[in-house]
Each structure stands twice: as C-alpha cells, then as structure tokens.
Amino acid sequence: MHIFGREESIILQTRKRTNITNFQSKEISQVNRNYFNKIEKKHPRAEKRSNPSGLYNCHGMVFASKRCFIENPSDILIILSDDEYKEISIDQVLPGDVVIYFSGGDVEHSGIVIEKPKPPLYVPRVISKWACHAEFIHYFNDCPYDCSEVRYYRIFE
C-alpha cells in the first residue's frame, strides 16, 4: 500500500508488451495537499489547469492517458525504448513532443511540449502534472523539478 490510500492497478504495457507497474488512487493525504499548496505558491507564473488527483502522476499523464500513477520512474526508460521514442535537440522540439527531467541520471518528471521554443532562449512551454497535485502549464524551467538535465523525445513513424 502506498501513501495514497486504497489503490488499484490497470494493465499497462509498452508496444513490446512489457508490463509497467502502476496504481490508481482517489485519495491524497493532507500532508501532500499542504506540501503542493506551498510549492504552487513558489511558481506564480505556472497556470493551474486541473484539481489535484491521486489517480495519475506526470508519467501517467504523458504515457498512460491520465489513467494511472506510473510507480517506478525507471519504467519510463523502458517505455522510451520499447515505444521507439527518439531523443531530439531543442531546436527540433515541436508541440506534442515529450520532455523528460532527469536528476542524477534518474528520471524525475515528464511533460508534454505545448509551445515550440523560440530562439534565442529556446524555452518551451509544457503541460505537466506535479506528482499527486494538479496539472500546470509552465515554462520547462518554472516547476518544482530539477531542470538542469532535460531531454526531449518524439516518436517518428
């Protein structure tokens, strides 16, 4: 059992049929609510676009259509490989591309690009979900996650 309370999981697989561990929860602890309310105030330019939900996290929003909380961040590397995402450079980024935030080499956060980055700063706007809190529209570097190692990905057909 996780910190969220009563939980269920769904069948979630990559294109290569690798199972991805996940859960769903309708509950969010008051501790988490208080924590993210403080975090939200530190990012006043970020536009809140949903209510808090324990049903899905950032990775579940990006890779599972908001259906679950992807439990193990290292599973994101499996998804990127199995689903054949390719890393792209910042000057290639377009709306719909995936942004992955790394911290110490580990996946920390993910989002979806919604606005093409413009020169000379190349700062894209993204939509992401902040853990069990809400979805936010924000510049990639205006969120509570480490933005020093960010990579962008796209599936090419």
C-alpha positions in Angstrom: 0.0 0.0 0.0 1.3 3.5 -0.9 0.8 6.8 0.8 -2.3 7.5 -1.2 -4.7 5.0 0.5 -6.8 2.4 -1.3 -5.3 1.5 -4.6 -5.9 -0.5 -7.8 -3.8 -1.0 -10.9 -4.6 -1.4 -14.5 -2.9 -3.5 -17.2 -0.4 -1.1 -18.8 2.1 -2.3 -21.4 4.6 -0.9 -23.9 4.4 -1.6 -27.6 6.7 -4.6 -27.0 4.2 -5.9 -24.3 6.5 -5.1 -21.3 4.3 -4.6 -18.2 4.5 -1.3 -16.5 3.9 -1.2 -12.8 1.2 1.3 -11.8 -1.6 2.2 -9.4 -4.7 4.4 -9.2 -5.9 6.1 -6.1 -8.7 8.6 -5.4 -7.2 9.8 -2.2 -4.5 12.4 -1.5 -3.1 12.8 2.0 -3.4 16.1 3.7 0.4 16.2 4.1 0.7 16.0 0.3 -2.0 18.7 -0.2 -0.2 21.0 2.1 3.2 20.4 0.5 2.0 21.1 -3.0 0.0 24.1 -2.0 3.3 25.6 -0.8 5.1 24.5 -4.0 2.4 26.0 -6.1 2.9 29.4 -4.5 6.6 29.3 -5.4 5.6 29.2 -9.1 3.1 32.0 -9.6 3.6 32.1 -13.4 2.6 28.4 -13.7 -1.1 28.2 -14.8 -3.0 25.6 -12.8 -5.4 23.7 -15.1 -6.9 20.9 -13.0 -7.7 19.9 -9.5 -5.3 17.6 -7.5 -5.7 13.9 -8.2 -4.1 10.8 -7.0 -5.4 8.9 -10.0 -2.3 9.7 -12.1 1.1 11.4 -12.0 3.1 13.2 -14.6 4.3 9.9 -16.2 0.7 8.5 -16.2 -0.4 11.7 -17.8 2.2 11.5 -20.6 2.4 7.8 -21.2 -0.9 6.4 -20.0 -3.5 8.9 -21.0 -4.1 10.0 -17.4 -5.2 6.5 -16.4 -2.7 5.7 -13.6 0.2 6.6 -11.5 3.3 5.0 -13.0 5.0 3.8 -9.9 8.7 3.3 -11.0 10.3 6.2 -12.8 12.9 3.8 -14.3 10.0 2.3 -16.2 10.0 5.5 -18.3 13.3 4.5 -19.8 11.7 1.1 -20.8 8.7 3.0 -22.3 11.0 5.3 -24.3 12.9 2.3 -25.7 10.0 -0.1 -26.3 7.8 2.5 -27.9 10.8 3.8 -30.0 11.0 7.3 -28.8 14.0 9.2 -30.3 15.8 12.0 -28.5 15.7 15.3 -30.3 17.6 18.5 -29.9 15.9 21.7 -28.5 15.9 23.3 -32.0 13.8 20.4 -33.3 11.2 20.5 -30.5 7.5 20.9 -31.5 4.2 20.8 -29.6 3.4 17.2 -28.7 6.9 16.2 -28.0 7.7 14.7 -24.6 10.1 16.4 -22.2 11.8 14.2 -19.5 13.5 15.8 -16.5 16.5 13.8 -15.1 18.1 14.2 -11.7 21.4 12.4 -11.1 20.8 10.3 -14.2 17.4 9.1 -12.9 14.0 10.1 -14.4 12.3 12.6 -12.1 9.5 14.2 -14.1 7.8 14.2 -17.5 5.6 16.6 -19.5 4.3 17.4 -23.0 5.5 20.4 -25.0 2.6 22.7 -25.9 4.5 25.6 -27.4 7.6 25.5 -29.7 10.6 27.1 -28.2 11.8 30.2 -29.9 15.3 31.5 -30.3 17.4 32.8 -28.8 16.4 31.3 -25.4 14.7 28.1 -26.6 12.4 27.9 -23.5 9.4 25.7 -24.4 6.1 25.8 -22.6 4.9 22.4 -21.3 2.0 20.9 -19.6 2.8 18.5 -16.7 1.3 17.1 -13.6 3.1 17.8 -10.3 3.0 14.4 -8.6 -0.4 13.9 -7.0 -1.2 17.6 -7.2 -2.6 19.3 -10.3 -1.7 19.8 -13.9 0.1 23.0 -14.8 1.1 24.9 -17.9 4.5 26.3 -17.4 7.8 27.1 -19.0 10.0 24.0 -18.8 12.3 25.7 -16.2 9.5 27.0 -14.0 8.4 24.0 -12.0 9.4 22.2 -8.8 11.7 19.7 -10.6 15.4 19.9 -11.5 15.6 21.4 -15.0 19.4 21.2 -15.4 19.2 17.9 -17.3 16.2 17.9 -19.6 15.8 15.8 -22.8 13.1 15.9 -25.5 11.7 12.9 -27.3 9.4 12.1 -30.2 8.1 9.0 -32.0 9.0 9.1 -35.7 6.7 6.9 -37.9 
